[in-house]
């Protein structure tokens, strides 16, 4: 029987930022597939992103953004982004070389000021972050990880607004549709 490695941080309090970032980056960038559901407190909008990272040459992303009664879908595959609103036709979209959803974990060390383990049993960390690129001086990011150090949930608080991302279906089915052109 294969036993999971010991959880690398067991004592509540400040943890080594570089060790935390390294563990987080290595784990999250090795993910094959994942579903991410994003909500913002006080808003009915919801974003669901499915990422298929199993082919490094063609990482595919499918995102649905529901705002009010309108759903916008985006599919990125083979470096091309397609968008459709509601039941409309798919249209090719100009898209900059934006980072993929999990790539932010690769740059975490650049924005994390400090890291504390606040709940060892639930594996919850509190991270003080610099976010000048988003127009904020700093914020707080709560990260809950599973026993394999895969992120289960994040809560980012900036100027009192809380953005929650729930990660699920690791290495499961990713319903990325084929774009009908």
DACORRA-V165660 format. One record per residue. N is the residue number from 1. RES is the residue in one letter. SS is DSSP state (H for helix, E for strand, - for the rest). PSI is psi in whole degrees, 0 to 359 (* if undefined). D_FIRST is the distance of its C-alpha to the first C-alpha in Angstrom with 2 decimals. Layout:
{{N RES SS PSI D_FIRST} {N RES SS PSI D_FIRST}}
//
This chain:
{{1 X - 130 0.00} {2 X - 131 3.81} {3 X - 136 6.31} {4 X - 145 9.74} {5 X - 155 12.51} {6 X - 143 15.03} {7 X - 129 17.82} {8 X - 346 20.65} {9 X - 114 23.49} {10 X - 343 23.50} {11 X - 127 27.22} {12 X - 147 29.69} {13 X E 190 32.65} {14 X E 135 33.47} {15 X - 161 30.67} {16 X - 115 31.18} {17 X H 314 32.27} {18 X H 320 31.40} {19 X H 319 27.82} {20 X H 311 27.44} {21 X H 318 29.08} {22 X H 313 27.01} {23 X H 314 23.67} {24 X H 311 25.16} {25 X H 309 26.75} {26 X H 319 23.83} {27 X H 309 21.54} {28 X H 329 24.28} {29 X - 353 25.68} {30 X - 0 22.42} {31 X - 135 22.43} {32 X - 304 23.04} {33 X E 153 24.67} {34 X E 154 25.62} {35 X E 134 28.32} {36 X E 127 30.52} {37 X E 122 33.09} {38 X E 130 35.90} {39 X E 156 38.55} {40 X E 129 41.35} {41 X - 138 42.72} {42 X - 1 46.11} {43 X - 146 45.69} {44 X - 354 44.92} {45 X - 147 43.75} {46 X E 135 40.15} {47 X E 130 38.39} {48 X E 126 35.25} {49 X E 131 33.81} {50 X E 127 31.26} {51 X E 128 30.01} {52 X E 106 28.63} {53 X - 16 27.71} {54 X - 336 25.92} {55 X - 102 29.01} {56 X - 337 30.24} {57 X - 342 33.63} {58 X - 69 34.09} {59 X - 127 32.34} {60 X E 145 33.58} {61 X E 137 34.49} {62 X E 125 35.89} {63 X E 137 37.51} {64 X E 131 39.49} {65 X E 117 41.85} {66 X E 120 43.50} {67 X E 113 46.63} {68 X - 233 48.91} {69 X - 9 49.33} {70 X E 134 48.56} {71 X E 129 45.32} {72 X E 130 45.05} {73 X E 143 42.39} {74 X E 132 41.47} {75 X E 129 39.53} {76 X E 124 38.96} {77 X E 145 37.97} {78 X - 35 39.06} {79 X - 5 40.73} {80 X E 137 43.04} {81 X E 133 43.17} {82 X E 141 44.55} {83 X E 144 45.75} {84 X E 144 47.14} {85 X E 128 48.58} {86 X - 228 48.42} {87 X - 14 49.07} {88 X - 180 50.89} {89 X - 153 50.38} {90 X - 136 47.84} {91 X E 138 49.61} {92 X E 140 48.52} {93 X E 142 48.41} {94 X - 123 49.25} {95 X - 132 46.20} {96 X - 168 45.89} {97 X - 73 42.89} {98 X - 148 41.08} {99 X - 152 37.62} {100 X - 159 34.74} {101 X H 321 33.28} {102 X H 349 30.26} {103 X H 337 32.45} {104 X H 331 33.78} {105 X H 334 30.63} {106 X H 333 31.56} {107 X H 11 34.89} {108 X H 322 33.74} {109 X H 336 34.80} {110 X H 336 38.32} {111 X H 347 38.76} {112 X E 124 36.69} {113 X E 313 38.97} {114 X E 158 36.69} {115 X E 131 33.30} {116 X E 138 32.56} {117 X E 114 29.51} {118 X E 342 31.32} {119 X E 99 28.59} {120 X - 324 25.43} {121 X - 316 23.90} {122 X - 357 24.53} {123 X - 55 24.08} {124 X E 128 27.69} {125 X E 147 29.63} {126 X E 126 33.39} {127 X E 129 34.78} {128 X E 125 38.47} {129 X E 148 39.28} {130 X E 130 42.34} {131 X - 49 43.32} {132 X H 333 46.81} {133 X H 335 46.17} {134 X H 1 45.92} {135 X - 13 49.10} {136 X - 147 47.54} {137 X - 313 47.66} {138 X E 171 44.36} {139 X E 183 42.02} {140 X E 133 38.92} {141 X E 120 35.53} {142 X E 129 32.89} {143 X E 124 29.38} {144 X E 129 26.44} {145 X E 159 22.98} {146 X - 184 19.54} {147 X - 343 16.56} {148 X - 5 16.13} {149 X - 20 19.89} {150 X - 139 21.02} {151 X E 130 24.42} {152 X E 324 24.76} {153 X E 142 28.45} {154 X E 149 31.37} {155 X E 115 34.83} {156 X E 121 37.55} {157 X E 117 40.81} {158 X E 124 43.88} {159 X - 40 47.38} {160 X - 347 46.15} {161 X E 135 44.55} {162 X E 122 40.84} {163 X E 121 38.86} {164 X E 132 35.47} {165 X E 126 32.77} {166 X E 126 29.75} {167 X E 133 26.88} {168 X E 175 24.88} {169 X - 43 23.26} {170 X - 132 21.25} {171 X - 31 20.58} {172 X - 195 22.26} {173 X - 135 25.60} {174 X - 112 28.56} {175 X - 69 31.89} {176 X - 116 34.05} {177 X - 156 37.25} {178 X - 138 39.26} {179 X - 123 42.51} {180 X - 114 45.51} {181 X - * 48.30}}
//
